[in-house]
Amino acid sequence: MLREATELALVDLTRMTIRAGMKAGHVYGPEKIDQALDNFFTSPNLTALREIALRQGAPPGSPGVQEVVVVAIGAKQSAARLIRRGGQLASRLHAALHVVTICGPRITPEQLRLLDTYGALTLALGGPVRGAGRRGRGGR
């Protein structure tokens, strides 16, 4: 079925999010949850499954396929780490890096400084920066 698909969207969730969903009973019934988490859906296995999904989604060199790693950030200190991780992933997959900033209508001068710094970091890693929700500061 995957080979016949004309379009594929990969939703990349963290290991913690997947495991939390499983613990909440979104995947298996209560009698199977612990067994699944302890035996198959371990953190190392979920990391390996993620890599397989990324590679199966668009094998490198596929005609007409352009892989893109999209990182959505806010004006927070943790965003630099997300941008760097996205840049590393994009480099490994030979994909483009796109960073989208998501902010509310009011931005402090400190938040504005952070966004400018993150914009420069993104450009240094070869990616464009787009803004969403920033009044008076459209995408760059």
Secondary structure, 3 states (H helix, E strand, C coil): CCCCCCCCCCCCCCHHHHHHHHHCCCCCCCCCHHHHHHHCCCHHHHHHHHHHHHHHHCCCCCCCCCCEEEEEECCCCCHHHHHHHHHHHHHHHCCEEEEEEECCCCCCHHHHHHHHHHHHHHHHCCCCEEEECCCCCCCC
